[in-house]
Amino acid sequence: MRGGRGETRVTQQQDAQSAVAAGRPKVVLGVSGGIAAYKACELARRLTESGHDVRAVPTDSALQFVGAATWSALTGHPVATEVWESVHEVPHVRIGQSADLVVIAPATADLLAKAAHGLADDLLTNTLLTARCPVVFAPAMHTEMWEHPATQENVATLRRRGALVIEPAVGRLTGKDTGKGRLPDPDAIFDVCRRALLRGAAGAGADLSGRHVVVSAGGTREPLDPVRFLGNRSSGKQGYALARTAAARGARVTLVSANSALPDPAGVDVVRVGSALELREAVTKAAADADAVVMAAAVADFRPAAYATGKIKKKDDQEPEPLALVRNPDILAEISANRSGSGQVVAGFAAETDDVLAHGRAKLAAKGCDLLVVNEVGESKTFGSEENEAVVLAADGSETPVPYGPKEALAETVWDLIAERLPELQGLEGLRGLPGD
C-alpha cells in the first residue's frame, strides 16, 4: 500500500514541519486573570525551549497572579499590558500582525466574551483583533461559568470564525469545587499549539471549526464472568490520534474510549465504555448532533451468549463447556443507515489479515459509510504501534493510499477527506479573514 495521494499529503505535512523548523515562529502567549495563570508559566517554558520566539501579553488581572518579572524571565522579552506603552512601536497593531500563533491560556469567561464581541480595551484584546494567524483559546473557569449560555454562545461564535477553543478539562477547580472548567495540562496545550502552527505553515486553517465530531477508539471487552472477558489487541492509539488532530483543527470532539489506558487528549470530551453494547449506546447518543463520526475502535463481532455471575471454575479431569457466542450489533452500519442529518459524514476502519483491499471494498459496500480505512493487522502489525499504513476507500470509488508513518499522519488524511465532504456551515458569510481563519 504505497504511493498515490497519501504520499502527497504526507509530503505537505513534512514541508510544513520544515517551514516551522527553518524559522523561529513568533508566538503570542496571552494570559488572562485566572488562578490557572501559574500553569501558563510551564507553557511558556515549553514553547521557548522548543525554539519558539514567545512574547507574553498578560492582562492587568493576570499580573495579580503572576508578575511581569516572571513573564520577562521566561520569554526573554519585556512585558507590556497597555496600548500606551512603547507607543512609537504601535504594539497594539504590530504584535498581532507579526504573530504566527496566538494562544490564550487561561482564557477566562470575560476574555472569551470580549474576543467574541470584538472589544479591545487592553493590549491583549487589541492583539486578537489584528492577528491573522491561528488563534488558540484554552478556557479555565468554574463549571457554572463555562456552562452558562452566554459563555457557550461566545465559544460558538469564536469557533465559527475559525478560532480553536479547546474544551476545558474535568477535575479540581479553585477551592473544593470539582467539575469541568480546569485548564488542560500545559503539555497538552503545547501539543495543540504545535499542530496549529504546522497547519498554519502549510496554509491550512482550522477547517473543522464549528463542527462536532465523534471518534471511537480502543478495543471492546465482552465479559464472560467477573474476572474474564473476550477482547482484542487494540491500544486506542489511532483513535486518540484522530481525536487530537480533530481538536487541533478546531472541532468539538467527543471521544468514546473503550478500555484504553492513554491519557485524555486536551480539549476532548472523553466517554469511557467497556463492551460493544456500551460503545453502541455512547456513540449513538453522541452522533445525534455530530457532523462526522469516525469508528476507529476495534469492536468485538461476538459476545458470550451467557454471563456467569461467579468465576467459572476449572474441574479436575473435565474439559470446559463449549463457549456459545452471539453476534454483536454492527454499529458502523447502524450509524450509516440512521444518520442524524443528510450532511453527516461517516467513516469506519477495517482491520484485515489477508486480501486486505478485497475485504475492505466488500465491507465498504456492506456498511454504507462514506469512507473506510483499510489496514493490515497482526500480532506485530498496527495494534499497539506508533505507526500505521492504510488505504482509505471512498463510496465514490476513489482510493487514497497512506504510506507507512505516524498514526497522526493517517489521522490528518482522514480528516482531510472528511472535511472535503462536509457541507458548508450556515452563517459563515463575511467571516473569512478574521483571526484564526
N, C-alpha and C positions, 0 to 999 in steps of 0.2 A: 504494500500500500504506500507507494512513493509518488512524489511529483504532483503536478497539476496545481489547481487553485490554492490548495492548502499551503504549498511552498511559498507562493506569492504573499499570502497573509503573514506567514512567519517571518519572511524577509522584511516586510513593512514594520513588524514589531521590532526586529533586530535593528533596523535603520533608526527607529525612534529611540531605542536604547543608546545607540551610538551617538545620536544627536544630543541627548541629555548628558552623556558622559563627556562629550567633547568640550562643552562649556561648563559654566558654574551656574546652574539655574538659580534665578532670583526668587526667593520665597518670602512672602509677607506673612508673618505669624501674628494674626490679630488675637488679642486676649481681652475678653470682656469680664465684667465684675462678678465672678462666682468663686466659691470656695475651691472649686476644682482648678483654679488658675495655677496652683502649685504643680499640677501634673503637666501643664504646658511647658514647664522648665525641662522636663525629660524629653518632650517632643522637640524642643529647640535644640537640645544636645544631639538627638538622633539626626536631625536634619543637617546641622553644621558638620558633624563628624562624618557624614556620608557625602560631603562635598558640596552642599548647597550654600548659597550666599543668603543668609537669613537676616531679615530685619523685623524686629518685634515692634508692633504698634498696639500697646495696651490702652485701654480706656482709663479715665481717671479712677473709676471704681475698681478696675483690676489692680491698680497700684496700691490699693488698700490691702490687698492680699499678698502681692509680690512686688517689691520695689524696683525702681528703674535701674538701680545699680546691678541687680541680678540679671535683668534682660541684656544690659550692655555687656556684662561679662560673658554671658552665654553666646551672644551673637557677634560680638566684636564691633557693634555699631552703636552710636548714640541713640537714645530713646527720646522720642517726642510724642506728645499726645494731642497737641493743639495745632490748628492750622496757622496760628500766628508765629510759630517758632520757625526760624530759618526761612522767612518769607521769601527772600530773594531766590531760593531754590524751588519755590512753588510746590511744597511737599504734598499738598492735598490733591494735586494732579499727578505729579511726577511718580510718586511711589506706586500708585495703581497702574499707570501706563507702562512702567518698566518691569512689572512683575510677570513671572512665568507661572506662578501659582499663588493664590491667597487661601490660607487656611485659618479659620476662626475656631479656637479651642481654649476655653469653653465658649460656646455661643449661648448666651442667656436668652430668656424669652424676650426681654427688652431689645436686645441686639437683633434677634430674628425679626421682630416687628418693625424696627427701623429699616432693616435691609429690604424687607418685603414692600414697604411703602416708600422707599427712596428717600428717607430722611437723612440729612447729612449735617449733624451738629457737632462733630468732632473729627479728628484726623482719620480714624478707622472707618467711619461711615462714608466719608468723602472718598477714601481709597476704594471702597467697594463700588461706588458709582463710576469710577474711572477705570476700573480693572476690565480688561478684555481677555483674560486668561481663565483657566479653570478655577472655580471657587468651591472650597470645601467648608461646610459648617459641621462642627461636632457639638451638638447641643448638650447641655447639662443643666438640670433644674429639678425641682421636686415633681413628683409624678402628677399631681393635680395641675401644675402649671403646664407640663408637657401635653396632658390630655385635654386641656381647655380648648374649646372650639376655635377661639381666636388664634392660639398658637398653631393649631393644626391647619387652619386656613393660610396662615403666613408661611408655614412649611410647604404647603401645596403650591403656593404662588412661586416661591423660590425654586422649587423643583421644576415647575413648568417652564421657568426661564432658563433652565439648564444647570442650575447650581446643584452640587452634591450635598444633600443634607443627610448625614448618616444617622441611623436610629440610635438613640441612647442605649446604654447597657442597663441591665437589671441588677440591682444589688444595694448595698448600704449607701444611704444618702447622708446629708448633714444630720447630726443628732442621731436619734434612734430610728429614723424612718428607713424603710426598705421598699424598693419598687423600681419602676422604670424611670430613668432620668439621670443615671450615673454616667459620667464621662467615660467613654471606652478607653481601654488601655492605650497608653501613648504609642506602643509598638504597633498596635492595630491601626491607629490613626495614621502613623507614618506609612504603613503599607498602602492605605488608601491614597495618601498624597503621592507616593511613588508611582502608583498606577495612573493617577490623574495627570501627572507630569509626562509620562510616557505617551499617553493618548493625546495630550496637547502637542507634544513634539511631532507626533505622526499626523497632526492636522485633524484628529478625530475628537469630537466633543463628547459631552455626556449624553449619548444618543438614547439612553434608557430613562432619562429624567421624566418624572411624571408617570412612570409605568410601575405596575405591581407585578412582580414575577414570583413564581413558586418553583422551588427546586427540591427534589427529594434526593437523599444521599444515604450511604451506608448499606448495611445488609440486614434484612429482617430475620428474626428468630422465631421459630414456631415451637411453643412449649410442648414437651412430651410428658414431663412430670415436674415437680417443684425444683429439680436440680438439672434437668437435661432439656435440650432443645435441638431442633434441626436448624442449621444455619449455613452461612457461606463465608467466603474469604474476604468480602468487600470491606475496605477500611473507611470508605466515605471520602477519600481524598479528591476524587474527581468532582463529586457533588459539591464539596466545600470550595473547590477552586471555581466552580461555576457561580456559587453564591458570592464569593469575594469579588470576582470580576464584574458581576452584575451590579453590586453595590458601588464599585468604583466608577461605573458608567452611569450612575445616578439613579438606579432603580430602588424602589422599596422592595426588599427581598424577604420572603418567608421561606425558611429552610426547614424542611421536615426531615429530621435526622433519625435514622434507625441504628441504634447501638454503636454509634461512632464515639471514639474517645478523643476526637480532635477538639481543640478549643473553639469557642463560638467566634465566628468572624465578626469584625467590627461593623456596626450598622446593620446587622441582620437579625430579624426575629427568628428564633430557633424554637421549633416544636419537637419535642423528643417522643419517639414511639418505639415499640418493640416488635410487634408482629405485623404481618401483612394486613390484617384486618384493621389494626390501629392506624397503619400508614394510609390505608384507603380512606378512612374516616377523616384524618387530618388533611390530606391532600384535597379531597373533595370539598371540604369546608373552605380551605384557603383559596381554592381555584375559583370560587364563586364570583370574585371580583377581579380576577387576575387577567393581565394582558397576555401573559405567556406562562406555560407550565413545562418544566423540564424534568422528566422522570429519569434521574440518574441512579437511583437506588437499585440494588440487586434484591428484587422481591422474590421470595420463595414461591415456586409454582404450586407446591403442595404443602399441606399441614397434616399432622396426625388426626385421624378420624375421632379419636377419643383422648381425653386428657386424664391422666392418673393423678388423683389428688394427693397420693402418697408416693414416695420413691419406689420405683419398680425394682423389686428385689431379685437378686440372682439366686436361682435354685440349683442345688447340687445335682449334677448329672442330668440336667434338663436344659435343652436349648430354649432360647427366649421365644415367646409367642411372635408370630409374624406381625409386622407393623403395618397397619392399614392406614392408607393416606387418602385424603380428599383434595380436590382442586381448590386453590385459592382464586379469588376473582381476578380478572385481567384488568388491573387498574388503568393502565395506559389506554387500552381500548375503550374503557368506560369514559375516561376523561375526554378522549377524542370524539366519542359519539354524543356526549352530553355537554358540549361546550357552553360556557356561560354567555358567550356572545359570538356573533359571526366573525369578529376580528381576532378572536383568541388564537394564538399560535401554540401548538402542542408538539413537543419533541420528546423522543424516547431514546433509550440506549439498548443495544442488543449485544450481549456478551456471548461470543461463539468460540468453539474449539476447533471446528473444521468447516470447510466450504463456507467461509465467513460471509462473503458477499452474496452468495446464492441464498443462504438462510436469511440474511439481512433483507434482501429485496422481497422475499416472501413475507417476512414479518411486517415490513412497511405496508404492504398491501392489506394484510390482515388487521393491523392495529388501527389504521385510518388516521395516523398522525401526519403532521406536515414534514417533520424531519426525523430521521432515525440515525443515531450514531452507532456505527457497527465497528466493534473491535474484537480482537482475538485475545482470549484469556486462557489461563492455565496456572499450574502450580507456581511457576516463576514468571508469569506474564501479567502485567496490568494491576492485579489486585495487590494492594499494599505498596505499589511502586510510586515514585515521584513522576514518572514519565508515562506516556501513552502514545499510541498510534492508532489512527482510525480513518474511516471513510464516512462522511456524512451524506446519507441518501436523502433525497427530497421527493415529495409526492409529485412534483412537476417533471421528474425524470433526471434532474441534474445530480451529479455526484461530486463531492468536494473531498479530495484526499488531504489528510493532515499528517505530515511526516512525524516520525518518532521525535519526541521532545517533551518539554514540561507539560503537565496537565493543564496549567494555566493557558498555554498556547492553544490547546484544543478548546478550552472554555471560551477564549476570545473569539475563535472561529465560529463556535456555536451561536454566540450572541450576535456576531456579525450577520449570520444567516437569518436569525430570528428578527433582528432589527429591520432587515430588508423587507420582511413580510408583514410587519406590524402596520396597521392603518395609521394615518396621520392623527395626532391628538387634536381634539377640538379646543378652540380658544387660544391658539398659539400665534395667530396672525399679529404681525408687528412686533414680535418679541425677539426676533433674530438680532444678534449683535449685542445683547445685554450681557452683563457679567456672567461668566461661566458658560456662555454659549459656545 
